[in-house]
Amino acid sequence: MPAHAKAAPAEALPPRSWTLVHFLPGDFRDSRQQNLIPAVFPAGAFAVEDSSRPAVLTSAQLDAVFPFDELLVSADAVFPGGGGLEAEAQVKTPDGWSPWFNFGRFNPAGGGASSAPQENAFGSMEIDKLKLKKKASALRYRLTLTPAGGKPPVLRLAAVSYTDSGAPWSAAEAASKPAGFKALKVAMPRRSQMMQQVNYAGDICSPVSLSMALCGLGLSAGPLETAEAVLDSAQNIYGNWFFNTAHAGALGLYSFTARLNSLEEARAFMQAGAQVVASVTFGPDELSNSPLKKTKGHLLVLAGFTAKGDVIANDPAAPDEKTVERVYDRAQFARAWLKNKYGTSYIVAKDLNKFLTVKARFAEFYSMPPGPGEGPRLIESQLLFNERVELLEVSGPWARARADEQDSLLPDRKTFAPYEGWLRLENLAFSVPSPNTAVIKAKTAKSGGVELSLGVRLRVVRGPGGARAFPPAGPALTIAEKDLGPLPQRPAPAALRPGILTTARFFLGDKYYWGGRSAWGIDCSGLVNLAYRAWGLELPRNADDQYAASRSVSLKNLKPADLIFSAEASKPGFINHVMLYAGGGRLIEATGDTNSVREISFAEKFGTDFRKARNGMVAGGKKIFFRKVIN
């Protein structure tokens, strides 16, 4: 598997919306809990302690990634004995903290009621959406669970999605396709709201779409049964966003209201097994092939993408089930959904395990959870800030995860797959899948009180105020342009090779750290991995895997930034060390021999003249191999 740079669209504009989802134990740090006790994840976040009285969760102050003027709130709870779930939020503007705005009370036994009209100096509630008169910089949410039947409800998720409605929108960004785009199709039933034998059939696009999404995840959910469950009795409507997602959550799924910024974000959710229900608005003839001429608000469920990139949707407004599946022009659909409705969506999934990133500046990655007094000897690798992982298993405070950005060779010695290991669950956070557009190329980069390592990948927007990065949770980071390299980048080898060596030399004199792969500790393969990563190239994590991903090269064709591998002469099939060739018969390595990162001559390292070296030779008790990944 040769090193390569992943393609990603250039980001010219900041996101208009941001979604924050709390469901991991560490997400609720500094929150206030009344009558709640921690639940055992993944069964839930909190359980009601005393089922004879309500329980309340109030979040800590959540600083926004950017100022916003619209806010959505959603939550999931399971009610074994029935009860109610109420959601509220307050915002911080230049005028201070607002009163609490009520998003309504959901009843899992059937429907719910949005609150009475609410308007004050800060803003107003529009049923399921808060619109502000001045932009806010922070928020809090408050959830109230009211038990019934003597059985304790379990809170599983809380989510907020906020929008800067005045932010510019780019059709090119929202509808862009990555290199290597492939068709995608999601299996689900086709249901028409117009075929339902009720006088309100024209009003139930939301629950009919949700019923298709629920069935696509293996549940049994009829259109009218779902409509009854989500009815907002105060407004006599079926499209209350909070109630629709809360109903899916009450069935044991993860569901929340989100606002997405691109079709590729939706595609990433769908590829990971989540269902996406989209809210659209369009005028006459603005969405070709739609069963509707125009609409001020309509929901449908995404079913995939064609090879051309056009959107496949199950549209419940179709007159019959045979015509429910529709193909919509990619650009037209992006405008109807992402521009006109800010990408408002119901995200419904069995789990959110594939939507996680590291929120610590780095996280130790262990082969197994260390016991008391155990330390570095168990460390396999390190995960960098904002590095994507997939959660596989939870054991107390530890999470077994798949490091999606670190490949390793499987036992078949042919297939590469993400590295697996254990890290602390508290180091993970939810993140909407979005392409990274820059990489930290300095050894460390600072933004306020945050320090980031070489190799960290971020979504960055460049503007008059500098480069702004958008991590999983706010606030946004301002990073010096000199510390950033673009993604994707394909510099010519003449620039690439010296750049990789300059990057590796950042670590000269540092101590060797087994399993290290960050600015604060490095081992031999970690050094190579990061030096290449900073230049947009991907290599596997370990030395033997890097060997397998590279190609043999003769001594006369060996060039600076190529790789030199070694194995014990007695075990020539097991590669246990990798070095960077620095040119002039010298090499750069992180080695346990001297407990350091150093640059030395080949002769000093192996006790033989470099000019007489050859591929596969034995010197100094080591079998030596010359390899390359750059053409």
N, C-alpha and C positions, 0 to 999 in steps of 0.2 A: 504494500500500500504506500505509494509515494506521498511525500508531504505535499500539501496543497492548501490553497487559501479558499475559504468558503465565500461564496458571493453573497452580498447583501446590498440592498438598495441604499443609495446615499440619502441621508436625512437632512433636508434643508429647513424644515420647520419643526418647532417643538410640538409635542402631542397636545391635542385640545382637551382630552379627557384622561383621567387616571383612576384606576380601580385598585382598591386595597382590600384584601380578603384576610380575615383572621380566623384561623381554625386550629393552628398548632399551639401547644401549651405556651411557648415563649411569646406568642403574639399578644397575650393578655397581661404582660408584665406591666405593673404600675396601674392596672385597672382597679376599680373598687367593686367588690362583690358583697351583696347582701343576700343572705340565705342561700348561698351557693357554695358547693364544694367541688374541688377538681374531679373531673371524670377521668377514666383511664382511656387515653388516646389509643386507637382512633374511634372508640365508641362515642366520644364527644369531648367538648372542652370543659363544661361544667354540668353538674346535676343539682337539682333543687334539694336542699337539705331537709327542710320541713315542708311537707306537702300540704299543710293546712294554711299556708300563707304565701303571698307572692314573693318572688325573688327578682333581684335587680342587678344587672351588670352595667357599670358606667366605665367607658373607656378612659384611658389617659388622654391628654391633649395630643392630637395627631397633627403634626405640622404638614402642610400641603407641599407638594412638589412645586406647585405654581399657584398663584392666586386664582380663585374660582368664583363663579357666580351661579352655578347650578349644582345641586346635590341630590343623589339618590341613596337610599339606605335599604338594605335587605338583611334577612337573617334566617337561619334554619334551626328548628328545634323539633325533637320527637316527643310526642305526648302520649304515653301509654294509656293514660286514663282520661284524656281530653284536657281542655284548658284553653289558654289564650296566649298570644305572643304580640307584644306591643313594641313599636320602634319609635325612637325619638332622636333628634340631633340638635345640636347648637353649634354656632359658628362664631369665629372671631374675626371681626372686621376692624378698620381704623377707629370705629366707635366703641370697641370693646366686645364683650361676649353677648350674644343674643339670648333671648329666652329660648326655652326648648320648643322646637317644632315637632308636631306629632304626625307620624306617617301612617297611623291607623293601627287597628287591632285585628289580628288574624285569628280565626277560630278554626282549628284543625277538623272539627266536627262538620264544618260546612261554611265556607265563606268568611266574611268579616265585614268590618265597617271602617271606612276612612273617617278622619276626624272632621269636625265642623270647620267652616272656613277660618283660616288663620292668616292674618296680615298685621304687620307692625312696621316699625321704622327700619328693620333689617331686611324684610322680604315677605314673601307669601308662599303658602303651600298651594300647589296645583294638583291636588289629589295625592299623587305619588311622587311628586317632584318639588323640591324647594328651589325657588328663584329668588336671588338676592338683589338688593338695590345697590350695594357696594360689594366689591370683591373681598372674599375672606382669605385668610392666610392659614387658618387652623380650624379644627372641628373636634367635637366629641360626639359619640353615639351613646344612647342609653336603651337597653333592652329590658323589658319586664315580662317575666314568665309567670302566669297564673295557673297553678295546678288544679286538677279536678280528678275525682274518682280515687283519691288517696294514693295515686302513683306519681312518683317524681318525674317531671319532664327533664329532658337532657338538651342543653344548648350545644349545637354543633358548629355553628358558623355565624360570623357577623361580617358584613361587607359594606363599603361605601364606594361610590363612584362619583367623582366631581369633574366639572367641566368649566373651562374658560370659553364662554359662548362667543366672545369677540376674537378669539385666536384665529389666525388665517388658516385656510384649508387648501390643500393641494390635491387635485385629482390624480396627478402623476404619482404622488407618494401613496395615496390611499389605495390605488388600484394597481400599483406596480407588481411585477412578477419576478421572483428570483430566477437565477440561472438554473437550468435543469428542471423547470416546473413540470409536474406530472399531474395527470387527472386523478381525482379522488371521488369516491362514491360511498355514501353512508346508507346502510340498510335501515329502513323504517317503513311502517305502513303509510298508505296514502289515504287521507281523509278529507272530505269536503264538508265544510260547514253548511253549504247550501242544500245538502241532502238530508240534514237533520230535520226531523218532523216536529219542529217547534216554531212558534211565531217570532222567536228572537234569533233565528238562525243567522241573520246578517250581522249580529253583534258579537259572535263568539269566535272570532278569528284567533284570539289569544289562547283560550283553553283548548281549542281544537289543535292548534299548533303544538301546545304543550303536551297534549295527549299523544301526538305522533312522536314527540321527543321521548316521552316516558316509555312508550312501547319500544322505541329504538334501543332503549337501555334494558329491555327485558321485563318491564312491568306491564301489568294489565290495566289499561286506563282508557275508558270510553270517553268520547267527546262530551256527552251531556253530563256524565258523572263528574268529569273534570270541571265543566262549566259550573255545576252546582257547588263544587268545592272552593271555587275562587271568586264567587259573586261578591261584589262590594255592595252591600245592602244600602249603604248610605247614599251611593250615587246610582245604584241600579245598573252597574256596568260589570263586565267580565274581564276587562283588560287592566285592572290594577296591577302594576308591575310587582309591588311588594307581595301581594297575596298570591300571585301565580308562582313566584319562586319559593315562597314560604310553604305552599302546598307540596311542591316537589321535595322540599327539605323534610316535611313531616312524613313523607313516605320513606325516609332513610337515605335520600340522595344528598349530594352537595349541590346546592343551587343558589344562584345570586344574580342580581341585576348588575350588568356591567355596561360600560360604554367603550367600545373598541375604536381604534384609530386607523385600522387598515384591514383589507381583506385577508392579508397574510396572517394577522393575529387570529382571525376566525378560523382560517385553515389549520393553524397550529393546534387550536383547541380540538378541532374535529379529528385531526390525525392522532391525537392522544386519546380519543374515545369519548370526548365530551360532545353534547348536543348544543347547537346554537340556534336560538329562536330570535329573529331579527324584527325590529320595528321600523317600518318604512313610511315615507310620505312622498307623494309625487303629484304633479299636475298632469293635464291632458297630454297623452302620448309621450310622457317622459320615461316610461318603463315599458318598452315594447314587449309584447307577448303576455302582458299581465291580463288576468280576467277582469281587472278593474280599470276603468277609464282614468280615474284619479282617486286620490284618498288623502284625507288629513291625518290618517293614522291607521295602519294595518300591520298585523303580525303574520309571519310565515316562518317556516323552519328550513334552515339550510341543509341541503342533502348532498352537496359536493361541488366539484368544479370540473369542467370539461378540460380536455387537453389544451385548448386555446386559452383557458383561464376564465371562461364565462361561468356564471353562477348557476348551479342547479338548486332549485328550491321546491319544496312541497308547499304549494300555495293553497290554503284552505278555501280561498274565494272561488276556486274553480267550480264549475257547475256540476261536475261528477268526479268520481274517484279516478277514472281513466285519465283525466286531464289535469289532475292535481300537480303532477311533476312538470315543472316549467324550467326552461333555460333562459336566463336573463343576461343581457349584455353586461360585461364586467364594469365598464365605465358608467353605464346608466344605473346599475344597481348600487355602485359605490356612492353615487350622488344621492339616490333616494334614501339610502340607509346611513352612510357615514357623514355626508354633508348635511342632509336635511334633519336627521334624527340623532346626530352625534354618535352613531354606532350603537344605539341602545339595544341591549340584548338580554335574553335569559340564557345563562350558562348552566347547564345541567349535566352532572357527571356522577359516576359511581364513586370516584375518589379524585383528589387533586394532586396525586403523587408525582405527576410529571410536570408540574408547574411550579417548581421550587428552585430557589437560588440560595447561595450562601450570603448571609447578611453581615457576618463578621469580617474583619480585614483578611483573615485566613482561618481555616479550620483544619485541625489535625485529622487525618484519615487513617484509621486503624484497621488492622487485619481482624481484630476482634475487640470488643469493649475492654479496656484495661481494668484490672482489678485494683484494689487499694495498694498504693506504692509502686504500681507498674507505670512505666513511662515510655520514653522514646523507642525502646527496643521493639515495640509493637507497631510503630508508625510505618504505614505503607507509602503515604503520600500526603500532600497538602492540597486543599481546595482554596482557590482564591475568591475574594469578594466578587459577587455577581456571577459566579460560575454555576452553570445549570446542573442539577442533580435530579434523580428520580428516587423517591422514597420506596423502599422494598419491605421494610420490617421495622417495628419499634419494640425496644426492650427497655422499659424504664426511661431514663433520660437519654438513651442512646438510639440512634437511627441507623439501620443498615441501608445504604444507598448505592446507586449506580452513578458514577461520575461521568456524565455525558460528554464532557470535553477532554477526557483522558482515556485513550484507547489502550487495550492490552490484548495480547495474543491468547486465544482460547487453546485448550489442550490439543485441538486438532492441528495446531501450528500453521493454520492457513487463514483462519477467520479472526478479524479484530472486533472487539466489542468493548463497551465502556467498562472501566475499572470498577470493582466493587469493594466496599469497605464500610467502616462504621465511623460516625461522627456524632457530636452532641446535637440532639434534636433542637436545642435552643438556638443553634447557629443557622437554621433554615427559615426562609420566608417565602410566601407566595409571590409569584411574579407573572404578570401577563406576558406570554411569549412574544418577544419583539426582537428584530435583528439588531445586533450590535454593529456600530459603525466606526468604532475607534478602539485602540489598544494602548495601554500605558507603555511607553517605550523608555521612560526613565527608570532608574532602580526603584525609586519611590516618588509618588506625586502626592501633594498635600492640597486639601480643600477645607479650609477652616480647621476643625479638629479632627478631620478624617485623613488618614494616611493610606494610600493604595500602593500595592506592589506592582512591579514590573509584570506585564502579562495580563493584567486585569482588562477585561473587555467590557465596553459600555456602549450604550446608545447615547450619542453626543450630537448636539445641535450647535453649530457655529454661527455667531452673530456679532453685532457691534460690541456687545458686552463681554465677549470672550466665548470660550467653549463650555457649554453646560451639559452635564451628564445626568442621566435619570436612573437612579438605582431603584431597587424593589420598593423601598419605603422612603418617603421624603426626609429632608428637603433635597432639592437638586444640588449638585456639586458643580462648582466652577473650577475648571482645571486649566492650567497654563498650556497654551498651544504647543509650546516646545516639548512638553511631556507626553504628547499624543502622536500616535501614528494612525493613518487611515485604515479602515477595513472596507472592502477587500483591498489588498495592495499586492502588486506583482512587479516589484522593481527588477530591473535587469540584474543578472548575476554580478556585474561589475560593481553595483552599488550594494547588492544584497549581501555578498560575502563579507566585505569589510564591516558592514553594519552589524552582522551577527557576532563577529569577533569583538567589536567595540562593546556590544551589549554584554557578552560573556565576561569581559574584563571589569565590568562594574563590581564583580564579586571577588576579585583578586584580594587575597589577604583575609577573607572571611573564613570563619570556622566551617568545617565540614559538618553537615547535619543529616544523619540517616533519615531518608524519607522526605527531606526538605525540598520544597518546590515554591519558594517565595523569597521576597527580599530579605526575610528574617531567618532564613535557613535554607541550605541547598545541598543536594548530593549530586553525584555525577550525572545521572540521567535527568534530574531536575534542572540542572544547569543547561544542558542541551535543549531540553523541552522549552524552557523559558526564553532562551536566546533566540530560538527559531520562532516561537509564538509571538514575540515582540515585533517580528517582521512579517506577521500574517501567515506563517506556515505552521502546519499542524504535524506533530510527531507523537507517537505513542509515549507512554509514561516511562517505561523501564528500559534498561540497556538492551536486554535480549530482544524486546519488542522493537526497539529502534533499529536494531540490527536486521530484523526481519523486514522492516519497512524501507530499508535502504538497499542500494545496489553496489555490487563489487566494483572497485576501481583500482587500476594498477598504480604503483608508486609514481611512475612518470606522469600520470594524469591526475594525481592527487592535487587538489587546490585548497586554498584557505577556506575554512568553514566546513570542509568535508569532515568526516568522522573517522576516528580510529577506535576500534573495539579490541578488547582483550578477554581471554579466558585462561583459567589455570591450565597449564600444559597437561596435567593429569586428567582434566575434564574439558577437553577442547569443544565439546558441544554445548557447554553452558556459558554463555556470555555474561560476565559479571561486572564489566566496567566499560565506560565510554568516555572519549576525549574529543575535543575539537582540535583539528589541525590548524595551527596558527600561521603556517608558512615558514620557510627558512629552516626546516627541520625542527620546529618547536611545536609544542602542544599546550592547550589549556585544559585543566582538569580540576574537579572537586574530588579529593581523595582522602580516604581514611588513613592512608599510609602516614601522612603528615598532619592529618586532621585540619586540612586547609584547602582553599582554592588557590591554585598556583599556575604559573606559566614557566615551563622548563623545556629543555631540549629533549628530543627523542633519545639521544645517547645517554643523557643523565637518567632518564626514566627506565630504559631497557638495557643499558650497558652495551649498546652496539651502534655502529655508524649508520645514521639514517640513510645515507646514500646506498648502503648495501642491503637495506630492508626490502622485503618482498611480502606479498600477500600470503598469509597462512604460515609465516615463519614462527619459530619459537625463539624467544630471547628473554633473559631474566626470569625464566620459569613461566613465561606467559606465551600463549599462542596469540598472534596479532593479526588483525584484519583491517584493511582499508575499505571504506564504504562512502557512498555519496547519496544525497537526496536532491541536490540541486543540479540541473543539467549544465 
